[in-house]
Amino acid sequence: MKQKVLAGIIAMGLFGAMQAASAQSSGVIRSLPKNGSWSVTPEFGTELGDNGLFTNSTSQSVGASGTVAGKTLSVAVTVSSQGRDFKDVYKDAYSAGASFNYGLSESTEVFGRLKYTEAKSNEFDAANVNVAVTWGTVAVGANATVQGKLSNYNSWGFEIGGRHFFSTKDAFKPYIAPSIGFTKVDDIDLEYLKFGGTNITTRASKMYKSTLAFNLGIGIGFRYDLSKTTAIGVETGYRYQDKLKANDDDLGSYGVNRSGKRSFMPLSVGVNIAF
């Protein structure tokens, strides 16, 4: 639903931009960026295709053996978990923020961006339990899947970067924008484990500590002039966000919390306002 709303807003913005441009006989409304001038761009959007490894794979086994009715009885239990990407354990992330821009020339500006990001958690297959029983020459086994759910994802980010515009004499101004920064991610817990729909945990387990994670990105987008002081913009690209700090209070011995990385494609729309 949120994706449809975002797509609708982008479409309406582009339609408005084309209407505004068609009303301008010259097609040139303003020269932005401008050396020594400031502008601000409120932005909101989503983050798609997130395939960064968020939980590691692990396998733990325990076993016991003895003699029953003159035959050897052995029992082995193996609990294993596949590595899960961000998109496996969370729904699409949504963000809101603002970019503060300072012009260096008619084609280049530097910026600082503040951004809040939130993602609701999904219930996912957290572990597979395999039980193998051997009594003499008779062997039986069983498998079961345990579901889990993490706490919601919340973060605040700050990055700095630059935009280089490839066209400055027309209303349509495409650009490229490399950036670097940090994202403060709130602590994340494994809220519960379920088997057969029944909660098998008594409390949440600590997974990741609150972390200031390094991030690196490259953006591509455009601005389209609406008036002498405003323009609509759309931006996408690629973002990499480094791993989170493991909280070993509960899950340290299992090694599942040794990643927390993100790799995704942001998609945002914004309105640039010049001062």
ROVEXLO-611251 format. One line per field, with one value per residue (C-alpha): residue number from 1; x, y, z. Coordinates in steps of 0.02 Angstrom, whole numbers, padded with zeros to 5 digits. Example, Ala and Ser with C-alpha at 12.3 -4.5 7.8 and 13.67 -1.06 7.14 Angstrom:
2
seq	(1	2)
X	(00615	00684)
Y	(-00225	-00053)
Z	(00390	00357)
END
This chain:
275
seq	(1	2	3	4	5	6	7	8	9	10	11	12	13	14	15	16	17	18	19	20	21	22	23	24	25	26	27	28	29	30	31	32	33	34	35	36	37	38	39	40	41	42	43	44	45	46	47	48	49	50	51	52	53	54	55	56	57	58	59	60	61	62	63	64	65	66	67	68	69	70	71	72	73	74	75	76	77	78	79	80	81	82	83	84	85	86	87	88	89	90	91	92	93	94	95	96	97	98	99	100	101	102	103	104	105	106	107	108	109	110	111	112	113	114	115	116	117	118	119	120	121	122	123	124	125	126	127	128	129	130	131	132	133	134	135	136	137	138	139	140	141	142	143	144	145	146	147	148	149	150	151	152	153	154	155	156	157	158	159	160	161	162	163	164	165	166	167	168	169	170	171	172	173	174	175	176	177	178	179	180	181	182	183	184	185	186	187	188	189	190	191	192	193	194	195	196	197	198	199	200	201	202	203	204	205	206	207	208	209	210	211	212	213	214	215	216	217	218	219	220	221	222	223	224	225	226	227	228	229	230	231	232	233	234	235	236	237	238	239	240	241	242	243	244	245	246	247	248	249	250	251	252	253	254	255	256	257	258	259	260	261	262	263	264	265	266	267	268	269	270	271	272	273	274	275)
X	(00000	00138	00230	00072	00053	00236	00221	00064	00149	00299	00184	00085	00246	00311	00145	00152	00331	00283	00134	00246	00377	00248	00196	00373	00413	00601	00605	00731	00662	00812	00998	01022	01136	01211	01381	01362	01175	01083	00935	00844	00759	00632	00631	00537	00544	00575	00724	00709	00802	00888	00995	01128	01163	01074	01088	01226	01207	01247	01233	01237	01226	01206	01197	01185	01198	01169	01112	00929	00871	01044	01051	01139	01022	01086	00997	01067	00985	01047	00985	01035	00995	01022	01089	00948	00951	00872	00726	00693	00669	00599	00471	00528	00604	00532	00624	00600	00726	00803	00954	01039	01130	01262	01306	01488	01449	01306	01334	01398	01338	01385	01255	01224	01077	00982	00869	00758	00724	00598	00557	00427	00486	00428	00406	00534	00602	00732	00795	00775	00777	00829	00812	00893	00865	00955	00917	01021	00991	00831	00846	00711	00716	00609	00624	00537	00547	00551	00487	00559	00534	00653	00610	00574	00718	00743	00889	00948	01076	01189	01291	01387	01414	01408	01294	01356	01220	01241	01117	01096	01014	00852	00713	00762	00927	00997	01138	01253	01284	01417	01402	01479	01415	01356	01192	01143	01043	00941	00972	00885	00817	00751	00576	00518	00535	00380	00352	00184	00113	00163	00289	00436	00534	00498	00579	00665	00847	00978	01045	01126	01184	01144	01275	01348	01372	01474	01381	01434	01325	01307	01148	01076	00926	00856	00773	00635	00602	00428	00464	00610	00629	00562	00596	00538	00669	00680	00833	00885	01054	01148	01188	01302	01290	01418	01384	01310	01389	01340	01260	01327	01222	01104	01155	01343	01386	01277	01358	01196	01224	01389	01326	01182	01242	01130	01144	00996	00925	00846	00704	00651	00555	00588	00548	00699	00673	00802	00840)
Y	(00000	00123	00086	00127	00291	00336	00292	00399	00549	00534	00521	00674	00770	00727	00775	00942	00968	00936	01053	01189	01162	01170	01341	01407	01454	01454	01299	01387	01439	01458	01424	01308	01268	01441	01483	01535	01498	01379	01267	01134	00976	00886	00704	00543	00372	00187	00068	-00079	-00239	-00249	-00407	-00373	-00523	-00485	-00650	-00779	-00964	-01078	-01259	-01332	-01518	-01616	-01804	-01944	-02133	-02284	-02463	-02511	-02693	-02747	-02629	-02463	-02314	-02147	-01981	-01830	-01660	-01530	-01351	-01257	-01087	-01018	-00843	-00720	-00558	-00397	-00424	-00595	-00527	-00353	-00273	-00133	00011	00187	00348	00534	00673	00826	00874	01041	01101	01233	01284	01288	01330	01321	01134	01074	01080	00995	00932	00861	00743	00691	00539	00433	00253	00126	-00053	-00169	-00346	-00505	-00674	-00789	-00967	-00944	-01122	-01302	-01438	-01614	-01760	-01927	-02083	-02248	-02408	-02552	-02559	-02457	-02272	-02141	-01953	-01798	-01617	-01461	-01277	-01140	-00967	-00807	-00620	-00475	-00306	-00167	-00079	00105	00218	00397	00435	00579	00588	00717	00717	00814	00829	00863	00918	00874	01004	01178	01276	01175	01142	00957	00934	00757	00729	00605	00612	00512	00515	00449	00449	00357	00282	00260	00099	00061	-00103	-00257	-00406	-00577	-00548	-00729	-00905	-01006	-01189	-01245	-01073	-01082	-00963	-01067	-00920	-00831	-00664	-00571	-00614	-00480	-00484	-00320	-00172	00005	00042	00188	00103	00170	00192	00231	00272	00334	00423	00463	00574	00735	00898	00976	01162	01213	01398	01514	01448	01270	01107	00929	00792	00603	00504	00321	00233	00113	00113	00000	00001	-00091	-00225	-00199	-00235	-00405	-00413	-00575	-00575	-00708	-00767	-00746	-00931	-00964	-00837	-00785	-00602	-00573	-00471	-00347	-00276	-00189	-00165	-00081	00038	00196	00281	00454	00606	00782	00965	01079	01255	01389	01535)
Z	(00000	00046	-00116	-00216	-00121	-00153	-00338	-00350	-00270	-00386	-00536	-00482	-00454	-00626	-00703	-00613	-00673	-00854	-00839	-00768	-00902	-01042	-00979	-01002	-01181	-01150	-01040	-00928	-00758	-00645	-00632	-00486	-00402	-00388	-00317	-00134	-00124	-00007	-00038	00061	-00002	00109	00051	00082	00001	00015	00008	-00112	-00156	00013	00005	00136	00249	00412	00508	00489	00461	00607	00662	00837	00880	01041	01063	01188	01183	01294	01294	01297	01293	01240	01092	01072	01078	01016	00999	00903	00892	00767	00764	00607	00535	00360	00337	00307	00207	00270	00150	00229	00405	00368	00255	00138	00235	00223	00255	00280	00295	00217	00112	00146	-00010	-00045	-00222	-00279	-00460	-00584	-00604	-00434	-00254	-00091	00031	00202	00225	00381	00364	00475	00420	00484	00434	00510	00548	00462	00544	00462	00469	00604	00628	00575	00708	00657	00777	00732	00840	00813	00909	00850	00663	00670	00629	00632	00612	00615	00559	00619	00577	00709	00665	00736	00732	00762	00836	00711	00624	00664	00619	00601	00465	00417	00258	00158	-00028	-00189	-00341	-00516	-00637	-00821	-00883	-00808	-00949	-00955	-00831	-00826	-00732	-00714	-00590	-00505	-00317	-00222	-00033	00128	00306	00460	00517	00700	00709	00866	00958	00885	00982	00933	01001	01001	00931	00887	00852	00784	00821	01005	01081	01148	01221	01384	01338	01197	01161	01134	00956	00898	01000	00951	00818	00723	00554	00408	00244	00066	-00083	-00260	-00313	-00483	-00508	-00577	-00530	-00632	-00610	-00557	-00525	-00493	-00315	-00317	-00408	-00389	-00381	-00391	-00339	-00336	-00335	-00222	-00036	00066	00256	00361	00491	00663	00832	00903	01074	01149	01308	01239	01065	01065	01065	00911	00794	00709	00754	00663	00517	00507	00341	00216	00028	-00055	-00186	-00113	-00204	-00145	-00201	-00139	-00166	-00179	-00110	-00147	-00030)
END
